[in-house]
């Protein structure tokens, strides 16, 4: 399989999507921030010093999805029609589970936007709680669903 971000001479370039059909596209990415139960209690109890951890991380993820093309050199700027970032405190980790959904109607997919949203939401959780625990880990960043376009549907296994 040839990589599309390289020309025939091996130089990086932005892929020309002008001949692709405009289709509805969706991507969902997930990540998690693992921490101690004591740190998670700051989130669930609303006592983190910087404030509403999940609310701020949700907004950060939404904002990040809209900036993906500014951060990733060969990523196309897209007319995003929806961004949803869900964060859930999970005592079984313990930690926070993050799921980012991005939609567009366009000529290329939104996987990078979904991954960027999940990543930045996770980084924001870390930033807001780092005074309590520097050993938190951001884990499991991946695309779990992609649909639309010529390549069709992709769903990650469990």
N, C-alpha and C positions, 0 to 999 in steps of 0.2 A: 504494500500500500504506500503510495507516494504521499509525502507531507505537503499540504497545500500552501503553507506559509513560506515556502522556498521556491525561487524561480529555477529555471533549467540550469543556471550556473551555480546554484546553491546559496544564493543571497536571499536574506529575509525580505519579504514584501507583504503588503496587505493584499489579501485575496480579493479579486474582482468579483463581486456578487451581482453585478448589474444584469446578468442574464438569468438569474435565479427568480423563480416565481415568488410573489408575495403570498405568504401563508401565515395562518395563526400558529404561533409557536409558544411553547412553555418549557420551563426548566425548573427543577426543584433540587436544591442542594441542602445538605445537612452538615452539622458539626456539633461538637459538644465541648464544654469546658468542665474538666474534672477538678474537684477540690475536696477539702475536708468537710465533714458534716457541720463542723462549727462555722466554717465560712459560708456554707449554703444557708445556715440559719440566719445569717445577716441579710440574705436575699429574701427569704420567705418571711422573716420578721419585719422587713422594711427598716432595718437599723443600720444599713451600710452608710458610712460617713458621707459618701458622695451622692446619696439619694437613691432614687428609683432605678435600680440596676437594670431590670428587664425592660422598663420603658425607654430608658436612654439607649440601651443596646438595640432595641427595635428600631428607633429612629435612625441610629447610626447605620444599621444595615440597609434601611430603605435609601438613605442618602448615598451610601456606597454603591448600590446597584446602578444608580444614575451616573456615577463617575467612573465606571469600569473602563470605558474607552480612554479615559485620561490617565489611567494607571497602568494599563496593559498595552504595550506598544502597538500590536497588530490587531487589536480588538476594534470592531466597527462601532461608531456611535449609533445607537438605535432609538427609535421612538417607543419607549417602554410604556405599555398600557396598564400594567399592574405590577406592584411589588408588595408582597406580604411577608413579614418576618415574624415567626412564632417562636417564643422562648418559653421553655417549661422547666421549672425547678424539679429535679428528679432525685429524691433521697436515695434511690437504689444505686446511683452512680458512686458517690453523691456528686451532683453538679447540675449544670444547665444544658438542656438539649435545645438545639437551634435548627429551625427549618425555614428556608427562604424559597419563596415561589416568585418567579418573574415571568411575565407574559408580554408578547408583542405581536404585531402583524407586520412582518417584514421579510427580508430576503436572506437573513442569517439568524442563527439561533441565539438564545439568551443564557447559555450555560455559564459563560464567564460572569455575567451579571449576577446570577444566582450564587455562584461560588464566592464572588466578591462580597455580596450581602452577608452570607453566612460567616465568612472570614472576619469581616469588620465587626459584626455583631459579637463574635467570640472575643475579638481583641478588646472590644469595649467592656465586656463583662470582666475580662482580666484587669483592664485599667481601673475599673471602678472598685475592684476588690483587692488589688495588689498590696495595699497597706496591711490587709489582714493576712494574706497568704501569697507569698511570692512563688511557691512551688506548684501552683495550679498548672494544668496541662490542657492545651487545646488539641483535640484529637478528632479523628474520623471525618475530616473534611472530604466530601465527595458529592458527585452528582448522583441523585437517586432516580430522577426521571427527566427525560428529554423527549419532546414530541413536536412534530411539525417538520416541514421541509422534506427534501428528497430522501434523506437517510431514515425517515420515519421515526418510530417510537423506540426508546431505550428505557428499560427499567432495571435498576440494580437488584441483584439478589440480596438476600438477608445477610 
